[in-house]
C-alpha cells in the first residue's frame, strides 16, 4: 500500500510520516519510508538523536541509472533519455517488490531509527536557478510506477508542502493520501485544493487534525473539513521532547506517546488497509498522465511519439511478476 502525507508547511506532516512509519515497523510490517519533500528532514524525524547523518545515495542524483534499471529490456523504451517520469512499465520492464533483492534497493535504501528509508535528495549548487524539484521527484514517481507491493506492505512518502504534488501525476500513485491540517484557516486551505483535484480522479484523501489543544480546535476542523476528518492528534509533549533529544528512547519507542495519539496511528492504518488495490485503475491513471505529459512537452523534448511507450496489453500487478 502506498501512503502520502501532505499538508501546509509546518503542519507536522514530516513528524506524522515518521510516527506512522515507526508504528508500522514496530508491528513487524514491511515498510519503506521515502523522503519526497524539498526540505529533506524525514531521516532526522525518524532518528532525531542519530549522531551520523543519513548517507545512502539520493534517488534524484542517480535518475539515469534508475531509468536504465527499470526499463530493463522493454522494447518500447529506446533509451534512458526517452524515458520520462511518467513512462509506465510494460513487458520487459523491471518490476520491483518492496525492499526486494535488487540493485535499486541495495543502493538507495538505508535505515533511520530502525526504519528503511530512501531520499530524493536536496538541491545542490548545479540545480540552483536552473531546475525544479520535480526533476528529483521523477525518481519517486518511476519507483512507485514499477513497484508491485501487496497487502500488508507499506511505502510511506513525505511529500512536498502545499498542493505542489498536482504538478505531476504523482498524486495518483497512492492508495491513500493523508492531509495533515492544523486547526487554523491556513491549516485547512490546502485541503480544499486537494479535495477538488482528487475528486476528479477518485483519489482517496483523509484529513488528520494535528496540534489539537482543545474542543474548539476540534470543532473548527469538523466544521471546515466535515466527513473527510478521519482522526486527530493532540499536542504531544513527548514528540517535542523526542525531537529535542530529551525523550527516553527517542523515537525508537512509541510506548510513551500519548494514548490518544497512539490510537490515532491505529486509525490511520485501519483506513489504509480498508480498501484493496485496484491495479487496473492505478495503471489507467498512470497511462493518462503519461499521455498528457507526452503531448504537453515530452514528445517535443525527446523527438519521439511517447504514446508508443504504452503497452496496451500490460497491467502491472502480482500477475505480471510471474
C-alpha atoms as one frame of an Amber mdcrd trajectory, in Angstrom:
protein
   0.000   0.000   0.000   1.280   3.478  -0.864   0.571   6.355   1.528   1.300
  10.050   1.013   1.485  12.636   3.775   0.762  16.155   2.528  -0.164  19.484
   4.063   0.828  23.075   4.578   4.415  23.729   5.527   4.772  23.418   9.290
   1.620  21.329   9.692   3.576  18.401  11.087   3.373  16.078   8.066   7.029
  15.032   8.341   6.631  14.231  12.027   3.475  12.223  11.293   5.178  10.442
   8.390   7.899   9.393  10.819   5.486   8.376  13.584   3.358   6.314  11.201
   6.409   4.647   9.664   7.694   3.777  13.147   4.247   2.496  14.103   4.154
   0.177  11.092   7.724  -1.015  11.580   7.105  -1.854  15.239   4.240  -4.106
  14.189   6.624  -6.125  12.034   5.101  -4.959   8.748   7.410  -4.383   5.769
   7.648  -0.598   5.463   9.731   1.779   3.379   9.758   5.490   4.193  10.536
   7.871   1.313  11.502  11.497   1.790   9.925  13.294  -1.158   9.966  16.761
   0.403  12.114  19.565  -0.959  13.177  20.052   2.669  14.823  16.739   3.494
  14.077  16.183   7.193  12.482  12.730   7.377  15.682  10.988   8.457  16.004
  13.475  11.325  12.358  12.951  12.273  12.869   9.180  12.304  16.113   9.360
  14.273  16.484  12.772  15.943  19.289  11.542  18.197  21.367   9.985  15.401
  24.988  11.084  15.644  25.757  10.410  11.972  23.782  11.855   9.031  21.838
   9.611   6.663  24.243   8.749   3.843  22.513   6.425   1.357  22.711   7.865
  -2.183  19.708  10.052  -3.049  17.398   8.924  -5.826  17.385  12.250  -7.646
  21.143  12.248  -8.208  21.009   8.843  -9.933  17.925   9.196 -12.095  19.687
   7.986 -15.246  20.860   4.760 -13.642  17.407   4.219 -12.134  15.828   4.592
 -15.568  18.255   2.075 -17.063  17.433  -0.419 -14.343  13.666  -0.026 -14.566
  13.327  -0.070 -18.360  15.141  -3.403 -18.485  14.542  -4.994 -21.891  11.297
  -3.147 -22.624  11.491  -2.608 -26.409   9.108   0.363 -26.255  11.670   2.454
 -24.332  14.640   3.092 -26.588  16.960   4.794 -24.084  17.129   6.477 -20.692
  16.702   9.831 -22.442  13.406   8.651 -23.924  12.115   7.566 -20.515  10.311
  10.321 -18.634   8.936  10.377 -15.100   5.505   9.145 -16.237   6.672   6.334
 -18.527   4.601   3.319 -17.443   6.039  -0.182 -17.193   5.401  -2.755 -19.902
   6.590  -6.179 -20.875  10.339  -6.324 -20.358  10.345  -3.625 -17.661  11.845
  -4.480 -14.287   9.118  -4.554 -11.675  10.079  -4.141  -8.040   8.998  -5.812
  -4.829   9.025  -3.618  -1.755  12.524  -3.856  -0.225  13.306  -6.563  -2.769
  16.667  -8.083  -3.601  17.599  -5.774  -6.465  20.273  -3.181  -7.145  17.964
  -0.181  -6.715  17.006  -1.094  -3.153  20.517  -2.294  -2.346  21.998   1.023
  -3.403  19.460   3.555  -2.180  17.833   2.147   0.968  19.396   2.975   4.302
  17.940   2.996   7.792  16.946   5.777  10.152  15.560   4.979  13.565  15.294
   1.336  12.500  13.067   2.192   9.509  14.195   1.539   5.897  14.440   4.924
   4.165  15.042   6.321   0.684  15.526  10.033  -0.010  15.119  12.076  -3.167
  17.917  14.424  -2.234  18.290  18.145  -1.815  19.070  20.842  -4.330  22.773
  21.112  -4.998  24.694  24.056  -6.427  24.212  22.918 -10.028  20.410  22.907
  -9.560  20.086  26.466  -8.304  18.226  28.685 -10.744  18.005  26.044 -13.486
  15.998  23.080 -12.157  12.735  22.455 -10.345  12.255  19.866  -7.650  10.008
  17.764  -9.893  13.133  16.520 -11.662  14.105  14.792  -8.415  10.574  13.649
  -7.609  10.527  11.955 -11.018  12.601   9.165  -9.480   9.904   8.592  -6.834
   7.184   8.569  -9.498   9.085   6.000 -11.563   9.786   3.908  -8.469   6.124
   3.795  -7.470   5.093   3.146 -11.074   7.240   0.000 -11.162   6.508  -1.161
  -7.612   4.378  -4.260  -7.090   3.539  -4.036  -3.409   0.998  -6.227  -1.719
  -1.440  -6.040   1.214   0.377  -5.546   4.488   3.333  -3.829   2.775   3.689
  -0.067   3.078   5.516   2.696   1.207   5.131   5.934   3.186   6.038   9.126
   1.320   6.570  12.501   2.958   5.551  14.848   0.133   6.324  18.482  -0.623
   4.289  21.104   1.185   1.129  22.570  -0.297  -0.599  21.299  -3.421   2.618
  21.005  -5.423   2.112  17.272  -5.993  -0.574  18.122  -8.537   2.090  19.471
 -10.886   2.705  15.844 -11.919   0.811  12.577 -11.927   2.497  11.531  -8.695
  -0.644  12.247  -6.679  -2.410   9.333  -8.448   0.246   6.828  -7.327  -1.132
   6.423  -3.804  -3.784   4.246  -2.194  -4.366   6.865   0.496  -3.379  10.499
   0.881  -3.332  11.815   4.438  -3.623  15.582   4.592  -2.268  16.959   7.848
  -4.073  20.121   8.940  -3.670  22.389  11.908  -6.898  23.891  13.315  -6.459
  27.230  11.537  -7.753  28.731   8.305  -4.304  28.436   6.750  -4.103  24.879
   8.013  -7.185  23.764   6.086  -6.599  25.852   2.948  -4.505  23.141   1.270
  -7.274  20.635   1.988  -9.685  22.393  -0.350  -7.160  22.291  -3.202  -6.535
  18.589  -2.681 -10.208  17.775  -2.309 -11.196  19.466  -5.543  -8.411  17.887
  -7.614  -8.635  14.456  -6.021 -12.370  14.152  -6.642 -11.744  14.246 -10.388
  -9.694  11.053 -10.220 -11.266   9.150  -7.360  -8.215   9.647  -5.159  -8.804
   8.764  -1.513  -7.933  11.578   0.889  -8.433  11.829   4.612  -7.652  14.726
   6.896  -5.633  14.304  10.071  -6.074  17.137  12.521  -2.788  17.933  14.215
  -1.723  20.009  17.224  -5.269  19.985  18.584  -5.289  21.551  22.044  -8.972
  21.939  22.944 -12.554  21.138  21.961 -12.815  24.387  19.989  -9.889  23.266
  17.797 -11.651  20.012  17.041 -14.966  21.707  16.333 -13.240  24.096  13.929
 -11.753  21.179  11.964 -15.105  19.383  11.845 -16.811  22.496  10.529 -14.171
  23.148   7.875 -13.469  19.567   6.758 -16.642  17.639   7.538 -16.651  13.902
   6.946 -13.115  13.955   5.499 -11.748  14.398   9.031 -10.530  10.905   9.875
  -8.897  11.479  13.241  -6.788  13.990  15.127  -3.693  14.131  17.280  -3.398
  16.231  20.386  -0.373  18.345  21.101   2.398  15.949  22.126   4.949  16.977
  24.714   6.607  13.589  24.168   7.150  14.241  20.457   8.575  17.663  21.266
  10.928  16.118  23.825  11.968  13.385  21.380  12.748  15.934  18.676  14.834
  17.844  21.201  16.665  14.664  22.181  15.172  14.597  25.661  12.662  11.716
  25.420  13.754   8.397  26.843  14.477   6.070  23.934  13.815   8.851  21.399
  11.521   7.839  18.564  12.852   4.276  18.735   9.957   3.573  21.062   6.388
   4.813  20.911   5.435   3.445  24.328   5.429   6.890  25.908   3.395   8.518
  23.151   0.086   9.810  24.485  -2.661   7.112  24.382  -4.911   9.246  22.161
  -2.102   9.729  19.655  -1.246   6.018  19.651  -4.907   5.315  18.931  -4.843
   7.815  16.055  -1.966   5.888  14.442  -4.081   2.717  14.626  -6.939   4.574
  12.930  -4.614   5.597  10.091  -3.534   2.027   9.477  -7.118   0.756   9.531
  -8.042   3.379   6.931  -5.167   2.332   4.680  -5.988  -1.367   4.966  -9.714
  -0.960   4.409  -9.637  -0.831   0.590  -7.860  -3.352  -1.662  -5.738  -2.151
  -4.570  -7.379  -1.713  -7.970  -4.407  -2.326 -10.260  -6.301  -1.563 -13.441
  -7.425   1.856 -12.226  -3.954   2.642 -10.897  -2.442   1.796 -14.281  -5.147
   3.699 -16.143  -4.240   6.861 -14.240  -0.562   6.287 -14.987  -1.227   5.974
 -18.713  -3.485   9.042 -18.742  -0.856  11.277 -17.168   1.875   9.850 -19.359
  -0.085  10.769 -22.467  -0.756  14.247 -21.056   2.949  14.820 -20.466   3.852
  13.405 -23.859   1.530  15.808 -25.653   2.399  18.817 -23.476   6.198  18.709
 -23.671   7.886  15.313 -23.765   7.313  14.453 -27.439   8.995  17.688 -28.462
  11.846  17.297 -25.994  12.644  13.699 -26.911  11.776  13.880 -30.597   9.653
  10.749 -30.223   5.984   9.848 -30.031   5.953   8.682 -26.422   2.425   7.349
 -26.698   4.168   4.338 -28.190   5.670   3.564 -24.781   2.257   2.421 -23.549
   1.945  -1.365 -23.734  -1.792  -1.817 -24.404  -1.918  -5.405 -23.152   0.021
  -4.880 -19.917  -1.236  -4.139 -16.430   1.268  -4.154 -13.533   0.438  -6.219
 -10.504   1.223  -9.576  -8.916   0.309 -11.462 -12.094   2.937  -9.511 -14.027
   5.693 -10.868 -11.774   5.193 -14.438 -12.991
